[in-house]
Amino acid sequence: MNPLRQRMIEDMQLRGLSARTQECYVNAVRQLAAHHHRSPDQLGEEDLRQYFLYLANEKKVARATATIALCGIKFLYEHTLHQHWTTLKFVRPPREKKLPVVLSREEVRRILTEVRIPVYRACLTTIYACGLRLLEGAHLQVADVDSARMLLHIHGKGKKDRYVPLPEPILQVLRAHWRTHRSPTWLFPAPTRHGLQHSLAHDAGPITRSSLQSAFRAALQRSRIAKRAHVHSLRHSYATHLLEAGVNLRIIQENLGHGSARTTQIYTHLTREVRATLTDPLNQLMQGL
């Protein structure tokens, strides 16, 4: 590892950035260096300007990809190299307003039924039933289950922990699945060459992000549901289904771990009740056409 990368990683650690964020930022800087075939500390402000134009006009990257590239590169230059260039202040991808993909309750059931490997089916079921992010579900530990209070302790994004309600059927799913591997640490351990039984000596860690995503995509394809859903769609569906069931928006916000109610309000116009206020009058208006 070269000294500049090591220094940047240490700076990110001092700032308390998560391991996942550190990985994304380092990768963003690596791609910048590969594009110019030079070390980042040898680049000038015009080089950065041309790189962001390349991302926008030639690669046409998605807003999320552009944002990660900007944040990673900005961190390197401002915090590690102490270069405060104007380009890094006004380069910002345009905001997008995309509605999340929401699955019906029947569609969620169909997809989960098609997940063939038990560890992925148990994890995806828990993600939906508790409204979790992908890694929040994949990294659940045995100690996170509070069966006495029927709560799950979630190690949330940005090191913001929270508790979410644990439905009784999900507790039974977790217990039944744990008995198949008996990992002392993980609820959803990755398979090892020693088989399903886990021990402290043979701990491969939790299931990976990519394996869980692959399991979901395969199940979605087998279900023949045409929606462009992904694992995070289970979290969107959880919030929408709770709203339809009459749960207070503030409670849903806390369960999801949203810092602002504005983030949660996107689900308010995705419910059946809201759609019906327009659909029913439209149906009456179109009668006889």
C-alpha positions as CSV (number, residue, x, y, z in Angstrom):
1,M,0.0,0.0,0.0
2,N,1.5,3.3,-1.0
3,P,2.0,6.1,1.6
4,L,-0.7,8.4,0.2
5,R,-3.4,5.7,0.3
6,Q,-2.3,4.7,3.9
7,R,-2.5,8.4,5.0
8,M,-6.0,8.8,3.5
9,I,-7.2,5.6,5.2
10,E,-5.8,6.8,8.5
11,D,-7.5,10.2,8.1
12,M,-10.8,8.5,7.4
13,Q,-10.4,6.3,10.5
14,L,-9.8,9.4,12.5
15,R,-13.0,11.0,11.1
16,G,-14.9,7.8,12.2
17,L,-16.0,6.8,8.6
18,S,-17.3,3.3,8.3
19,A,-15.3,0.6,6.6
20,R,-17.7,0.5,3.7
21,T,-17.4,4.3,3.2
22,Q,-13.6,4.0,3.4
23,E,-13.7,1.3,0.7
24,C,-15.8,3.4,-1.6
25,Y,-13.7,6.6,-1.2
26,V,-10.4,4.7,-1.8
27,N,-11.9,3.1,-4.9
28,A,-13.1,6.5,-6.2
29,V,-9.5,7.9,-5.8
30,R,-8.1,4.8,-7.5
31,Q,-10.3,5.3,-10.5
32,L,-9.2,9.0,-10.7
33,A,-5.5,7.9,-10.7
34,A,-6.2,5.2,-13.3
35,H,-7.9,7.7,-15.6
36,H,-5.0,10.1,-15.6
37,H,-2.2,7.5,-15.2
38,R,-0.7,9.5,-12.4
39,S,-0.7,9.6,-8.6
40,P,-3.5,11.9,-7.3
41,D,-0.9,14.1,-5.5
42,Q,0.5,15.0,-9.0
43,L,-2.8,16.2,-10.4
44,G,-4.0,19.8,-10.6
45,E,-7.4,21.4,-10.4
46,E,-7.9,21.3,-14.2
47,D,-7.2,17.5,-14.1
48,L,-10.1,17.1,-11.6
49,R,-12.4,19.3,-13.7
50,Q,-11.7,17.2,-16.8
51,Y,-12.3,14.0,-14.8
52,F,-15.7,15.1,-13.6
53,L,-16.6,16.2,-17.1
54,Y,-15.6,12.7,-18.3
55,L,-17.9,11.1,-15.7
56,A,-20.8,13.3,-16.7
57,N,-20.5,13.5,-20.5
58,E,-18.7,10.2,-21.5
59,K,-19.4,7.6,-18.9
60,K,-22.8,9.2,-18.0
61,V,-22.6,7.7,-14.5
62,A,-25.6,7.6,-12.2
63,R,-26.0,10.4,-9.6
64,A,-25.1,8.1,-6.8
65,T,-21.9,7.0,-8.5
66,A,-21.0,10.6,-9.2
67,T,-21.7,11.6,-5.6
68,I,-19.4,8.9,-4.2
69,A,-16.6,9.9,-6.6
70,L,-16.9,13.5,-5.6
71,C,-17.0,12.8,-1.8
72,G,-14.0,10.4,-2.0
73,I,-11.9,12.7,-4.2
74,K,-12.9,15.8,-2.1
75,F,-11.9,14.0,1.1
76,L,-8.5,13.2,-0.3
77,Y,-7.7,16.7,-1.5
78,E,-9.2,18.7,1.4
79,H,-8.4,16.5,4.4
80,T,-5.3,14.6,3.4
81,L,-3.6,16.9,0.9
82,H,-5.1,20.1,2.2
83,Q,-6.0,21.4,-1.2
84,H,-9.2,23.5,-1.1
85,W,-9.9,23.9,-4.8
86,T,-12.9,25.8,-6.2
87,T,-13.8,22.9,-8.5
88,L,-14.5,20.7,-5.6
89,K,-17.0,23.2,-4.2
90,F,-19.3,23.6,-7.3
91,V,-19.1,20.1,-8.8
92,R,-22.3,18.5,-7.8
93,P,-24.5,16.0,-9.8
94,P,-28.1,17.2,-10.3
95,R,-30.7,16.0,-7.8
96,E,-33.0,13.3,-9.0
97,K,-36.5,12.6,-7.7
98,K,-37.1,8.9,-8.3
99,L,-39.9,7.0,-6.6
100,P,-38.9,3.7,-4.9
101,V,-40.1,0.4,-6.2
102,V,-42.7,-1.0,-3.9
103,L,-43.9,-4.6,-3.9
104,S,-47.4,-5.7,-2.9
105,R,-47.6,-8.1,0.1
106,E,-48.4,-10.9,-2.3
107,E,-45.4,-10.1,-4.5
108,V,-43.1,-10.1,-1.4
109,R,-44.5,-13.5,-0.5
110,R,-43.9,-14.8,-4.0
111,I,-40.3,-13.6,-4.1
112,L,-39.4,-14.9,-0.7
113,T,-40.9,-18.3,-1.5
114,E,-38.6,-18.5,-4.5
115,V,-35.4,-18.0,-2.5
116,R,-34.0,-21.5,-2.5
117,I,-31.1,-21.3,0.0
118,P,-32.3,-21.2,3.6
119,V,-29.8,-18.7,4.9
120,Y,-30.7,-16.1,2.3
121,R,-34.5,-16.8,2.6
122,A,-34.3,-16.3,6.4
123,C,-32.2,-13.1,6.0
124,L,-34.4,-11.5,3.3
125,T,-37.5,-12.4,5.3
126,T,-36.0,-10.6,8.3
127,I,-35.1,-7.6,6.2
128,Y,-38.7,-7.2,5.0
129,A,-40.3,-7.9,8.4
130,C,-38.1,-5.4,10.3
131,G,-37.5,-2.8,7.5
132,L,-33.7,-3.2,7.5
133,R,-31.0,-2.1,5.1
134,L,-29.2,-4.9,3.4
135,L,-26.1,-4.9,5.6
136,E,-28.1,-4.3,8.7
137,G,-29.8,-7.6,8.0
138,A,-26.8,-9.5,6.8
139,H,-24.6,-8.5,9.8
140,L,-27.2,-9.3,12.5
141,Q,-25.6,-11.1,15.5
142,V,-27.1,-13.6,17.9
143,A,-26.6,-11.0,20.7
144,D,-28.8,-8.5,18.8
145,V,-32.0,-10.6,19.5
146,D,-33.8,-9.4,22.6
147,S,-36.5,-12.1,22.8
148,A,-37.7,-10.9,26.2
149,R,-38.6,-7.5,24.9
150,M,-39.3,-8.7,21.3
151,L,-36.8,-6.3,19.8
152,L,-33.8,-6.4,17.4
153,H,-30.8,-4.3,18.1
154,I,-29.8,-2.7,14.8
155,H,-26.3,-1.4,14.2
156,G,-27.4,1.3,11.7
157,K,-25.9,3.4,9.0
158,G,-23.5,6.1,10.3
159,K,-23.1,4.2,13.6
160,K,-26.6,5.2,14.6
161,D,-28.0,2.2,16.6
162,R,-31.7,1.7,17.0
163,Y,-34.2,-1.0,18.2
164,V,-37.0,-2.3,15.9
165,P,-39.9,-4.5,16.8
166,L,-39.3,-8.2,16.3
167,P,-42.5,-10.0,15.1
168,E,-43.1,-13.3,16.8
169,P,-43.1,-15.3,13.5
170,I,-39.7,-13.9,12.7
171,L,-38.3,-14.9,16.1
172,Q,-39.4,-18.4,15.3
173,V,-37.7,-18.2,11.8
174,L,-34.5,-17.0,13.4
175,R,-34.5,-19.7,16.1
176,A,-35.2,-22.5,13.5
177,H,-32.5,-21.2,11.2
178,W,-29.9,-20.8,14.0
179,R,-30.4,-24.5,14.9
180,T,-29.2,-25.4,11.4
181,H,-25.7,-23.8,11.9
182,R,-25.4,-22.8,15.6
183,S,-22.9,-20.0,14.9
184,P,-21.9,-18.5,18.3
185,T,-21.8,-15.0,16.7
186,W,-23.8,-14.6,13.4
187,L,-27.5,-15.1,12.7
188,F,-26.7,-15.5,9.0
189,P,-23.2,-16.9,8.8
190,A,-21.5,-17.4,5.4
191,P,-21.0,-21.1,4.4
192,T,-17.6,-22.6,5.3
193,R,-15.8,-25.6,4.0
194,H,-16.6,-27.3,7.4
195,G,-20.4,-27.3,6.5
196,L,-23.3,-25.7,8.3
197,Q,-22.0,-26.2,11.8
198,H,-20.0,-23.1,12.9
199,S,-17.5,-22.5,15.8
200,L,-15.2,-19.9,17.0
201,A,-12.3,-21.7,15.2
202,H,-14.2,-21.9,11.8
203,D,-15.9,-18.5,11.5
204,A,-16.2,-17.2,7.9
205,G,-18.2,-14.1,9.0
206,P,-21.7,-13.1,7.9
207,I,-23.1,-13.6,4.5
208,T,-21.9,-11.1,1.9
209,R,-23.7,-8.2,0.3
210,S,-23.2,-9.7,-3.2
211,S,-24.4,-13.2,-2.4
212,L,-27.6,-11.8,-0.8
213,Q,-28.2,-9.6,-3.8
214,S,-27.7,-12.5,-6.2
215,A,-30.1,-14.7,-4.2
216,F,-32.8,-11.9,-4.4
217,R,-32.3,-11.4,-8.2
218,A,-32.6,-15.1,-8.9
219,A,-35.8,-15.3,-6.8
220,L,-37.2,-12.2,-8.5
221,Q,-36.6,-13.8,-11.9
222,R,-38.2,-17.1,-10.9
223,S,-41.2,-15.2,-9.5
224,R,-41.8,-13.7,-12.9
225,I,-42.6,-10.3,-11.3
226,A,-41.7,-7.6,-13.9
227,K,-40.8,-4.8,-11.4
228,R,-37.2,-3.6,-11.2
229,A,-37.0,-4.5,-7.6
230,H,-33.9,-5.2,-5.5
231,V,-33.2,-6.0,-1.8
232,H,-33.8,-2.4,-0.7
233,S,-37.3,-2.7,-2.2
234,L,-38.2,-4.9,0.7
235,R,-37.5,-2.0,3.0
236,H,-39.6,0.4,0.9
237,S,-42.4,-2.2,0.9
238,Y,-42.2,-2.6,4.6
239,A,-42.7,1.2,5.2
240,T,-45.6,1.4,2.6
241,H,-47.4,-1.6,4.0
242,L,-47.2,-0.2,7.6
243,L,-48.7,3.1,6.4
244,E,-51.5,1.2,4.7
245,A,-52.1,-0.6,8.0
246,G,-52.5,2.7,9.8
247,V,-49.2,2.9,11.6
248,N,-48.1,6.5,12.5
249,L,-45.5,8.0,10.2
250,R,-43.3,9.0,13.1
251,I,-43.1,5.4,14.3
252,I,-42.2,4.2,10.9
253,Q,-39.5,6.9,10.7
254,E,-38.0,5.6,13.9
255,N,-38.1,2.0,12.8
256,L,-36.4,2.9,9.5
257,G,-33.7,4.9,11.3
258,H,-34.4,8.1,9.3
259,G,-33.0,11.3,10.8
260,S,-35.6,13.4,9.0
261,A,-39.4,12.9,8.6
262,R,-39.0,14.3,5.1
263,T,-37.2,11.1,4.1
264,T,-40.0,9.0,5.3
265,Q,-42.8,11.1,3.8
266,I,-42.0,9.8,0.3
267,Y,-44.1,6.7,1.2
268,T,-47.2,8.7,2.0
269,H,-48.2,8.9,-1.7
270,L,-47.5,5.3,-2.5
271,T,-50.2,3.8,-0.3
272,R,-53.5,2.3,-1.6
273,E,-55.5,4.8,0.2
274,V,-53.8,7.8,-1.5
275,R,-54.0,6.1,-4.9
276,A,-57.7,5.4,-4.4
277,T,-58.5,9.1,-3.8
278,L,-57.6,9.7,-7.5
279,T,-58.4,6.2,-9.0
280,D,-62.0,6.0,-7.9
281,P,-63.0,9.5,-9.3
282,L,-61.1,8.7,-12.5
283,N,-62.9,5.4,-12.9
284,Q,-66.3,7.1,-12.5
285,L,-65.2,9.9,-15.0
286,M,-64.2,7.3,-17.6
287,Q,-67.4,5.2,-17.4
288,G,-69.1,5.1,-20.8
289,L,-66.1,6.1,-22.9
